[in-house]
Amino acid sequence: MRITLFRLFGIPVRLDASWFVVVALIAWSLATGAFPALYPNLPLETYWLMGIAGTIGLFASIVVHEFFHALVARRHAIPMQGITLFIFGGVAEMGDEPTTARAELAMAAAGPIASIVLCLMALGVGAAARGVWPVPVAGVISYVGMLNGVLAVFNLLPAFPLDGGRVLRAALWTRKKDLRRATETASRVGRGFSVAFMAAGVLGVLAGNVLTGAWWILIGLFLQRASTGSYEQVVVRQALEGEPVTRFMDDHPITVPPELSLAELVDSYIYRHHFQLFPVVEGGHLLGCVTTADVKRVPRDEWAHRTVGSVFDRAGPDNTIASNADALRAMALMRRTGQTRAMVADNGHLLGVVTMKDLLEFFALKAELGG
């Protein structure tokens, strides 16, 4: 589950449910460990206020870090879907890969540069405030500055898809002139770092540092999955990019009229054809689509007298793609919305339906044949 907090220059900033776990963990760690060790003899409630303030400062810094990624990406015409804060920090979600190594390098470097600037600013303010502002205030500012330094150093590790790994990929891309090969090499380095993190975590657990060790193991697992997934995305992208979506669509899709009852939709269409999405058509004109999620929002005892027309989603960019688009954009649409089907239409006229299954089967065959 994700919650949209606000929009920053049109870029949505979201919270993943996992974020709440790490927020509580970091606040507890700062309030019971870091701040009492650095600033002894303060009241317990002061440590907790410092812990909460430090946690807020850290995640505000992560938003700035990711926002600079997003700004540079936007400058290079890379669509941004938003910034999401989750258990491992934050991520700027790109709707596409950089088109050049130069764009990759600029975008990758933007985040660490922002963190380094925040680090120097916070440490400078904290040093100037020492003896002038209350100890807890100056202490939190200085500590947030130090955390930004740690964030910059960690992200500069050449472990793809961390920022340093993206810098590595940009360098390899420049040298090899091949994005797939550059990503494959960078991904292997990233997986090597993931193994090192997990090994360090296991040693930490065996040494008695269970919490720290478990954290490093989780980071290693996340990095392994992310590096492998990023490479797979590039391979899929190269296989599908430029392939017309009309090549894969079913040009005789099953449609439903808006006056159909939800009970009949479920019994005669969903249970019979096992689709999660059906185009809604009236008089040859595409109105939109109805999904199983739309039906689930209506109490079951109302299905008999509620119609498709009362719950369907209007045709738009979240469920419809133009016939001149390529298969890659269709896949990106379905991944973004969580649907396995998308409608292909021009000027309000339904041309067909494309499915994730068909795209993946084509990719598998192309990979098998060395394409």
C-alpha positions as CSV (number, residue, x, y, z in Angstrom):
1,M,0.0,0.0,0.0
2,R,1.3,3.5,-0.9
3,I,0.1,6.8,0.4
4,T,0.7,10.0,-1.6
5,L,1.9,12.7,0.8
6,F,2.3,15.7,-1.5
7,R,3.6,16.8,-4.9
8,L,6.9,18.6,-5.3
9,F,7.0,20.5,-8.6
10,G,4.4,18.0,-10.0
11,I,6.3,15.0,-8.8
12,P,4.3,12.9,-6.3
13,V,6.0,11.9,-3.0
14,R,4.6,8.6,-1.6
15,L,5.0,6.5,1.5
16,D,5.2,2.7,1.2
17,A,3.7,0.8,4.2
18,S,7.1,-0.6,4.9
19,W,8.4,2.9,5.7
20,F,6.6,3.0,9.0
21,V,8.6,0.0,10.2
22,V,12.0,1.6,9.6
23,V,10.8,5.0,10.9
24,A,10.0,3.5,14.3
25,L,13.3,1.5,14.2
26,I,15.5,4.5,13.4
27,A,13.7,6.8,16.0
28,W,14.1,4.1,18.7
29,S,17.8,3.6,17.7
30,L,18.6,7.3,17.9
31,A,16.6,7.9,21.1
32,T,18.1,5.0,23.0
33,G,21.5,4.6,21.5
34,A,23.1,7.3,19.4
35,F,22.0,10.5,21.1
36,P,22.4,9.3,24.8
37,A,26.0,8.3,23.9
38,L,26.8,11.6,22.2
39,Y,25.0,13.9,24.6
40,P,24.7,12.3,28.1
41,N,22.7,13.4,31.1
42,L,19.7,14.7,29.2
43,P,16.1,13.9,30.1
44,L,14.6,10.8,28.5
45,E,11.9,12.7,26.8
46,T,14.5,15.0,25.2
47,Y,16.2,12.0,23.7
48,W,13.0,10.8,22.2
49,L,12.3,14.3,20.8
50,M,15.8,14.3,19.3
51,G,15.2,10.8,17.9
52,I,12.0,11.8,16.2
53,A,13.5,15.0,14.9
54,G,16.6,13.2,13.6
55,T,14.4,10.7,11.8
56,I,12.3,13.4,10.2
57,G,15.5,15.2,9.1
58,L,16.9,12.0,7.6
59,F,13.9,11.2,5.5
60,A,13.5,14.8,4.5
61,S,17.1,14.5,3.3
62,I,16.3,11.4,1.4
63,V,13.4,13.2,-0.4
64,V,15.8,15.9,-1.4
65,H,18.3,13.3,-2.6
66,E,15.7,11.6,-4.8
67,F,14.2,14.9,-5.9
68,F,17.5,15.9,-7.4
69,H,17.5,12.6,-9.3
70,A,14.0,13.4,-10.6
71,L,14.9,16.9,-11.6
72,V,17.9,15.9,-13.7
73,A,15.9,13.0,-15.2
74,R,13.1,15.4,-16.2
75,R,15.7,17.7,-17.7
76,H,16.8,14.7,-19.9
77,A,13.2,14.0,-20.9
78,I,12.9,10.9,-18.7
79,P,9.4,10.6,-17.4
80,M,9.1,10.4,-13.6
81,Q,6.4,8.5,-11.9
82,G,7.2,9.8,-8.4
83,I,9.4,9.4,-5.3
84,T,8.6,6.6,-2.9
85,L,9.9,6.3,0.6
86,F,10.1,2.7,1.8
87,I,12.0,0.5,4.2
88,F,15.4,0.9,2.5
89,G,15.2,4.6,2.1
90,G,13.8,6.1,-1.1
91,V,13.7,5.7,-4.8
92,A,13.0,8.0,-7.8
93,E,10.7,5.9,-10.0
94,M,11.6,6.5,-13.7
95,G,9.1,5.7,-16.4
96,D,11.9,5.0,-18.8
97,E,15.7,4.3,-19.0
98,P,18.1,7.1,-19.8
99,T,18.7,7.3,-23.5
100,T,22.4,8.1,-23.3
101,A,25.3,7.4,-21.0
102,R,25.7,11.1,-20.3
103,A,22.1,11.4,-19.1
104,E,22.7,8.3,-16.9
105,L,25.8,9.8,-15.4
106,A,24.1,13.2,-14.7
107,M,21.1,11.6,-13.1
108,A,23.1,9.2,-11.0
109,A,25.5,11.9,-9.7
110,A,22.7,14.3,-8.8
111,G,21.6,12.5,-5.7
112,P,25.0,12.1,-3.9
113,I,25.9,15.7,-4.8
114,A,22.7,16.8,-3.1
115,S,23.5,14.7,0.0
116,I,27.0,16.1,0.2
117,V,25.7,19.6,0.0
118,L,23.2,18.9,2.7
119,C,25.9,17.3,4.8
120,L,28.2,20.3,4.6
121,M,25.4,22.7,5.3
122,A,24.0,20.9,8.3
123,L,27.5,20.3,9.8
124,G,28.3,24.0,9.3
125,V,25.0,25.1,10.9
126,G,25.5,22.6,13.7
127,A,29.0,23.9,14.4
128,A,27.9,27.5,14.4
129,A,25.0,26.8,16.7
130,R,27.1,25.0,19.3
131,G,26.9,27.1,22.5
132,V,24.3,29.4,21.0
133,W,21.3,27.1,20.4
134,P,20.2,24.5,22.9
135,V,22.4,21.3,22.8
136,P,19.6,19.0,21.5
137,V,18.9,21.4,18.6
138,A,22.5,21.7,17.5
139,G,23.1,18.0,18.1
140,V,20.3,16.9,15.9
141,I,21.3,19.3,13.1
142,S,24.9,18.0,13.2
143,Y,23.8,14.4,13.3
144,V,21.5,14.8,10.3
145,G,24.5,16.3,8.5
146,M,26.6,13.3,9.4
147,L,23.8,11.0,8.2
148,N,23.8,12.8,4.8
149,G,27.5,12.1,4.5
150,V,26.9,8.4,5.2
151,L,24.0,8.4,2.7
152,A,26.3,9.9,0.0
153,V,29.1,7.5,0.7
154,F,26.8,4.5,0.7
155,N,25.1,5.5,-2.5
156,L,28.4,6.0,-4.3
157,L,29.3,2.3,-3.8
158,P,29.6,0.8,-7.3
159,A,26.8,-1.6,-6.5
160,F,24.1,-1.4,-9.2
161,P,21.4,-0.1,-9.0
162,L,22.8,2.3,-6.3
163,D,24.0,5.6,-7.6
164,G,27.6,4.5,-7.8
165,G,26.5,1.5,-9.7
166,R,24.7,3.7,-12.2
167,V,27.9,5.8,-12.6
168,L,29.7,2.5,-13.3
169,R,27.1,1.5,-15.8
170,A,27.4,5.0,-17.5
171,A,31.2,4.5,-17.8
172,L,30.8,0.9,-19.2
173,W,28.1,2.1,-21.5
174,T,30.4,4.8,-22.9
175,R,33.1,2.3,-23.4
176,K,31.1,-0.7,-24.7
177,K,28.5,1.3,-26.6
178,D,26.0,-1.3,-25.5
179,L,23.5,-0.6,-22.7
180,R,22.6,-4.3,-22.2
181,R,26.2,-5.4,-21.8
182,A,27.0,-2.5,-19.5
183,T,23.9,-3.2,-17.4
184,E,24.9,-6.9,-17.2
185,T,28.4,-6.1,-15.9
186,A,27.1,-3.5,-13.5
187,S,24.4,-5.9,-12.3
188,R,27.1,-8.6,-11.6
189,V,29.1,-6.1,-9.5
190,G,25.9,-5.2,-7.6
191,R,25.2,-8.9,-6.9
192,G,28.8,-9.2,-5.6
193,F,28.2,-6.4,-3.2
194,S,24.9,-8.0,-2.1
195,V,26.8,-11.2,-1.2
196,A,29.3,-9.2,0.8
197,F,26.5,-7.3,2.7
198,M,24.8,-10.6,3.5
199,A,28.1,-12.2,4.7
200,A,28.8,-9.2,6.9
201,G,25.3,-9.5,8.3
202,V,25.7,-13.2,9.1
203,L,29.0,-12.4,10.9
204,G,27.3,-9.6,12.8
205,V,24.5,-12.0,13.9
206,L,27.1,-14.6,15.0
207,A,28.9,-11.9,16.9
208,G,25.8,-11.0,18.9
209,N,24.8,-7.9,16.9
210,V,21.5,-9.4,15.8
211,L,19.7,-6.2,14.8
212,T,22.6,-4.7,12.8
213,G,23.4,-8.1,11.2
214,A,19.8,-8.7,10.2
215,W,19.7,-5.2,8.7
216,W,22.7,-5.9,6.5
217,I,21.3,-9.2,5.4
218,L,18.1,-7.4,4.4
219,I,20.0,-4.8,2.5
220,G,22.0,-7.5,0.7
221,L,18.8,-9.3,-0.3
222,F,17.2,-6.1,-1.5
223,L,20.3,-5.2,-3.5
224,Q,20.5,-8.7,-5.1
225,R,16.9,-8.5,-6.2
226,A,17.2,-4.9,-7.4
227,S,20.3,-5.5,-9.5
228,T,18.9,-8.6,-11.1
229,G,15.6,-7.0,-11.7
230,S,17.2,-3.9,-13.3
231,Y,19.1,-6.0,-15.8
232,E,16.0,-8.0,-16.7
233,Q,14.1,-4.8,-17.3
234,V,16.7,-3.6,-19.8
235,V,16.6,-7.0,-21.6
236,V,12.8,-6.9,-21.8
237,R,13.0,-3.2,-22.9
238,Q,15.3,-4.0,-25.8
239,A,13.2,-6.9,-26.9
240,L,9.9,-5.0,-26.9
241,E,10.9,-1.5,-27.8
242,G,9.8,-0.7,-31.4
243,E,7.5,-3.6,-31.7
244,P,4.1,-2.2,-32.6
245,V,1.4,-3.0,-30.0
246,T,-1.0,-3.9,-32.8
247,R,1.2,-7.0,-33.4
248,F,0.2,-8.5,-30.1
249,M,-3.4,-7.3,-29.6
250,D,-6.5,-9.4,-29.9
251,D,-8.5,-7.5,-32.5
252,H,-11.8,-9.3,-31.6
253,P,-11.9,-8.7,-27.9
254,I,-14.9,-9.6,-25.7
255,T,-16.7,-6.4,-24.8
256,V,-19.7,-5.6,-22.5
257,P,-22.5,-3.0,-22.8
258,P,-23.0,-0.4,-20.0
259,E,-26.5,-1.7,-19.2
260,L,-25.3,-5.2,-18.3
261,S,-25.9,-6.0,-14.6
262,L,-22.9,-6.8,-12.4
263,A,-24.4,-10.2,-11.6
264,E,-24.5,-11.1,-15.3
265,L,-21.0,-9.6,-15.8
266,V,-19.6,-11.9,-13.1
267,D,-21.5,-15.1,-14.1
268,S,-21.3,-14.8,-17.9
269,Y,-18.1,-13.0,-18.4
270,I,-15.6,-13.0,-15.5
271,Y,-16.2,-16.6,-14.4
272,R,-16.4,-17.8,-18.1
273,H,-13.4,-16.0,-19.6
274,H,-11.3,-15.4,-16.5
275,F,-10.4,-11.8,-17.5
276,Q,-9.9,-9.1,-14.9
277,L,-10.8,-6.3,-17.4
278,F,-13.5,-5.9,-20.1
279,P,-13.9,-3.0,-22.5
280,V,-17.2,-1.2,-22.2
281,V,-18.6,-0.4,-25.6
282,E,-21.9,1.3,-26.7
283,G,-22.9,1.8,-30.3
284,G,-19.4,1.0,-31.5
285,H,-17.9,3.7,-29.3
286,L,-15.4,2.8,-26.5
287,L,-16.7,4.2,-23.2
288,G,-14.0,2.7,-20.9
289,C,-13.5,-0.6,-19.0
290,V,-14.9,-2.5,-16.1
291,T,-12.6,-4.5,-13.8
292,T,-12.9,-7.0,-11.1
293,A,-11.7,-4.3,-8.7
294,D,-14.7,-2.1,-9.8
295,V,-17.1,-5.0,-9.0
296,K,-15.5,-5.7,-5.6
297,R,-16.3,-2.2,-4.5
298,V,-20.0,-2.9,-4.7
299,P,-21.7,-5.1,-2.0
300,R,-22.6,-8.5,-3.4
301,D,-26.3,-8.1,-2.6
302,E,-26.4,-5.1,-5.0
303,W,-24.9,-6.9,-8.0
304,A,-28.3,-7.9,-9.4
305,H,-29.6,-4.3,-9.8
306,R,-26.3,-2.4,-10.3
307,T,-25.1,-2.0,-13.9
308,V,-21.7,-1.9,-15.5
309,G,-22.4,1.7,-16.5
310,S,-22.6,2.7,-12.8
311,V,-19.1,1.5,-11.9
312,F,-16.9,1.4,-15.0
313,D,-13.7,3.5,-15.5
314,R,-13.7,6.0,-18.3
315,A,-11.2,5.4,-21.2
316,G,-8.0,7.3,-20.4
317,P,-4.3,7.1,-20.1
318,D,-4.5,4.6,-17.2
319,N,-6.2,1.9,-19.3
320,T,-5.9,2.8,-23.0
321,I,-3.0,3.0,-25.4
322,A,-2.8,4.3,-29.0
323,S,-2.3,1.9,-31.9
324,N,0.9,3.7,-32.9
325,A,2.6,3.0,-29.5
326,D,5.1,0.2,-29.1
327,A,4.7,-2.9,-26.9
328,L,7.1,-1.5,-24.3
329,R,4.7,1.3,-23.5
330,A,1.9,-1.1,-23.2
331,M,3.9,-3.1,-20.7
332,A,4.8,0.0,-18.8
333,L,1.2,1.0,-18.6
334,M,0.1,-2.4,-17.2
335,R,3.0,-2.5,-14.7
336,R,2.1,1.0,-13.5
337,T,-1.6,0.2,-13.0
338,G,-1.3,-3.4,-11.9
339,Q,-3.6,-4.6,-14.6
340,T,-2.7,-7.5,-16.9
341,R,-4.7,-6.1,-19.9
342,A,-4.9,-2.8,-21.7
343,M,-7.2,-1.5,-24.4
344,V,-5.8,-0.3,-27.8
345,A,-7.9,2.5,-29.2
346,D,-7.8,5.5,-31.6
347,N,-10.3,8.4,-31.5
348,G,-12.7,6.6,-29.2
349,H,-12.8,3.4,-31.3
350,L,-11.7,0.2,-29.8
351,L,-9.2,-1.7,-31.9
352,G,-8.2,-4.5,-29.6
353,V,-6.9,-5.6,-26.2
354,V,-3.2,-6.4,-25.4
355,T,-2.3,-8.7,-22.5
356,M,0.9,-8.9,-20.4
357,K,0.9,-12.7,-21.0
358,D,1.2,-12.2,-24.8
359,L,4.0,-9.7,-24.4
360,L,6.0,-12.0,-22.0
361,E,5.5,-15.0,-24.3
362,F,6.9,-13.0,-27.2
363,F,9.8,-11.9,-25.1
364,A,10.5,-15.5,-24.0
365,L,10.5,-16.8,-27.6
366,K,12.7,-13.9,-28.8
367,A,15.2,-14.7,-26.0
368,E,15.1,-18.4,-26.9
369,L,15.9,-17.6,-30.5
370,G,18.7,-15.3,-29.5
371,G,16.9,-12.1,-30.4
